[in-house]
Amino acid sequence: MRICDSRILLARWLKFNAVGLMGVGVQLAMLVVLASGLRIDYLPATALAVETAILHNFLWHERYTWADRTQIAAGGWLRRLVCFHAANGAISLGGNLLLMPVFVHGLRFPVLIANLASIAVCSLANFAASNELVFG
């Protein structure tokens, strides 16, 4: 990989993480509303919160993180949304739903801390999938 390519990848990784941090806020806020406010069990609440963050993040990645690629990408935004949802959805939903019981029941983490840990574990895989499969 050339230095220029490395810098572009680093800049995109930083943008991805900025969007991701906003998405974490969206996900945690939704989890609090659903689990604490509406008293929905933490696993269905987690799934709904992750889904909300996935849609939020796609919109920001489309307009910010990979804005330079969306103009030339084949298939349009609907194809990218489906691919993003399939890739990041599988990673985020699957990862969160598999990891949350481990962190909550196995390690006795509070639900919000468990969710942050799950998000962190899934982040790198989400970036790779987005960079190569969705916006590549």
C-alpha positions in Angstrom: 0.0 0.0 0.0 1.4 3.4 -1.0 1.7 6.3 1.6 -1.0 8.2 -0.2 -3.4 5.2 0.0 -2.5 4.8 3.7 -3.3 8.4 4.4 -6.7 8.2 2.6 -7.5 5.0 4.5 -6.5 6.6 7.8 -8.6 9.7 7.1 -11.6 7.5 6.2 -11.0 5.4 9.4 -11.2 8.6 11.4 -14.4 9.7 9.7 -15.8 6.3 10.2 -15.1 6.5 13.9 -16.6 10.0 14.2 -19.8 8.7 12.6 -19.6 5.6 14.8 -19.3 7.7 17.9 -22.5 9.5 17.0 -24.1 6.2 16.3 -23.0 4.9 19.7 -24.9 7.9 21.2 -28.0 7.1 19.1 -27.7 3.4 20.1 -27.2 4.0 23.8 -30.0 6.6 23.9 -32.4 4.2 22.2 -31.3 1.4 24.5 -32.0 3.5 27.5 -35.5 4.6 26.2 -36.4 1.0 25.3 -34.9 -1.0 28.2 -35.3 1.5 31.1 -38.1 3.8 29.9 -40.4 1.3 28.2 -39.1 -1.8 30.1 -38.4 -3.9 27.1 -36.1 -6.8 27.8 -32.5 -5.9 27.0 -32.0 -8.3 24.1 -35.0 -7.1 21.9 -34.1 -3.5 23.1 -30.5 -4.0 21.9 -31.7 -5.3 18.5 -33.9 -2.2 18.0 -31.2 0.1 19.2 -28.6 -1.4 16.9 -31.0 -1.1 14.0 -31.6 2.5 14.7 -27.8 3.1 14.8 -27.3 1.2 11.6 -29.7 3.4 9.7 -28.2 6.6 11.3 -24.7 5.5 10.4 -25.5 4.6 6.8 -26.9 8.1 6.2 -23.7 9.7 7.6 -21.4 7.4 5.8 -23.2 8.0 2.6 -22.8 11.8 2.9 -19.5 12.1 4.8 -17.3 9.1 5.2 -17.5 7.7 1.7 -19.1 10.8 -0.1 -16.3 10.7 -2.7 -17.3 7.2 -3.7 -21.1 7.5 -3.7 -21.1 9.6 -6.9 -19.3 6.9 -8.9 -20.6 3.8 -7.3 -22.8 1.5 -9.4 -26.3 0.7 -8.3 -27.2 3.8 -6.3 -27.9 4.5 -2.7 -30.5 1.8 -2.4 -28.0 -0.9 -3.4 -25.5 0.5 -0.9 -28.2 0.7 1.9 -29.1 -3.0 1.3 -25.4 -4.0 1.2 -24.6 -1.8 4.3 -27.5 -3.2 6.2 -26.6 -6.8 5.2 -22.9 -6.5 6.1 -23.0 -4.1 9.1 -26.3 -5.4 10.2 -25.1 -8.9 10.3 -21.9 -7.8 12.1 -23.6 -5.4 14.5 -26.8 -7.2 15.2 -25.2 -10.7 15.3 -22.2 -9.5 17.3 -24.2 -7.5 19.8 -26.8 -10.2 20.3 -24.0 -12.8 20.8 -21.8 -10.7 23.0 -24.4 -9.0 25.2 -25.3 -12.2 27.1 -21.6 -13.0 27.6 -21.0 -9.5 29.0 -24.2 -9.1 31.0 -24.6 -12.6 32.4 -21.1 -14.0 32.2 -19.0 -11.0 33.1 -21.8 -9.2 35.1 -21.3 -5.9 33.1 -24.1 -3.3 33.4 -26.2 -3.3 30.2 -24.8 0.0 28.9 -21.2 -1.0 29.5 -21.8 -4.4 27.9 -23.3 -2.6 24.9 -20.2 -0.3 24.6 -17.9 -3.4 24.7 -20.0 -5.1 22.0 -19.8 -2.1 19.8 -16.1 -1.8 20.2 -15.6 -5.5 19.2 -17.7 -5.1 16.1 -16.2 -1.8 14.9 -13.2 -3.0 12.9 -15.1 -5.7 11.1 -17.8 -3.1 10.2 -15.2 -0.7 8.8 -13.6 -3.4 6.6 -17.0 -4.5 5.3 -18.1 -1.0 4.5 -14.8 0.0 2.9 -14.6 -3.1 0.6 -18.2 -4.4 0.1 -20.5 -1.4 0.4 -18.6 1.7 -0.7 -15.7 -0.1 -2.5 
